[in-house]
């Protein structure tokens, strides 16, 4: 019985050990200098590689992130560093804007108040959204109008 108690105590303490958490690709100072001197999307791709994310609507933006923090047991990670590098491009694939922000100190759960507006040709009305899928899907094995 004593061995079982000691074993369960050891397993419980092992679950509470902190470990270092790293994510994304570290953005080094010399890379930031190279990006600020870069002119085009191809240059950025050569320096940093493929972005972690891109936007879907509006002018093209690439997002790179790097994070460092600790995870303690089952709790949310506490970040000491969480940087997001945003690079905007114009229609000719030239760099328009570069922004590096550290949001480790900010509250990660706050919602952004800005709204994303879709282009006019994508907007649909209430009833079109509600009834838009009627007749669009076929049952398995049948051919319908497409």
N, C-alpha and C positions, 0 to 999 in steps of 0.2 A: 504494500500500500504506500509505503514511504517512497519507493522508487517511482511509482506512478505519479505521485504528487510532484516530485522533483522534475520528472520528465515534462509534465504539463507546465510547470513553472518556467522551465528553460524554453519550451516552445513558445510560450506567451511572450517572454522577453525577446526572443528572436524576431517575433513579428513586429516589435516596436522599434527596431533598429532603424536609424535614418540612413538614407542612401542618397548619393548625389544624382541629380537628374539633368540630363543634357538633351537638347533637341535642336533640330535645324542645322544649319551650316554656320560656323563662326564667321563673322564679318571682321576681317583683320584691318588695321589702320592703313596698311599699304594698299589694300584692295579699295578702300574708300577713296584714297588719293587717285588711284587709277580710274575709278568710275567717274569722279568729278572731272577728270581730263578726257573721258571718253565722249564720243559724239553720237554713236548709233547703237541700235539694238544688238547688232552683231558684236560690237565691242563689249557690251555688258555680258552677253552670252559667253564670250571668250574668257572674261575675268571671273565671273561668278557661277557660270553654268546655268542650267535650267532653273526657272523660278519655282518657288514652293507653291505659288498660286497666281492666277491672273484674274482680272475682272471680266464680266460678261457683257456689260452694257456701258456705253460711253467710250471715251478715249482709252486706249490700251494702257494698262498699268501692270507692272510686275511686282510681286511681293516676295521678299526673302526674310526669313526670321531666324533668330538664334535665341536660345533660352538656357538658363542655368539656375538650378534651385535644389531644394531638398524635399524628399517625400518622407514623412514620418508615419509609419504603420499604414493605416487605411485613409488618412486624412488627405485633403487636397495639397498639391505641391506648393511650397512657398518659394517664390522666385526672387533671386537676388539680381538677376539680369534677364530681361525679356525685351529684345530689340526687334523692331520691324523696319525693314528698309523698303521703301516704296519708290519705284522709278516709273515716271509717266513718259509716254512717247506721243509724238504728234503723228499725223497721217503719213509722213514720209519716213517713219521709223527713226527719227532723231530724238534724242533725249530732251524732254521738255522740262522736267522737274525731278529732283532727288530729295527725298525726305527720310531721315533716320530718327525714329522715336523710341525711347525706352519707356515701356509701360509697366515695369516691374512694380513700381510704387503705386500705380493706379489701381482702382477697383476693377477687376476683370469682368464683373457681372453687370456693369452698368450698360444700359442700352443706348444706342446712338439715336438721337432725335431726328437726324436727317433721313429723308426718304429718297429712294431711287425711283426716278421717273423713267418709264419706258418710252421709246419712240412712239409717235402717233400711230404708225401702221401696226403696232403690236397690241395696242390697247383694245380691249373688248368690253362690251357692256355686261350688266348684271345677268340678263337672261341668256346671252350668248355663252357666258361662263357657266351658268347653271345647266343649260340644256345642250351645250356644245358637243358632248360625247354621245348623244343618242344616235344610234345607227352607225356609229363609227367603227364598232368592233364586230367581228364575225364569230360565230360559234366555231369550235374546232372542226376542221375537216371540210368546211364549206367555203366556196369562193364567192365573194361579194364584190360590189362596185368599189373601186378604189380611186 
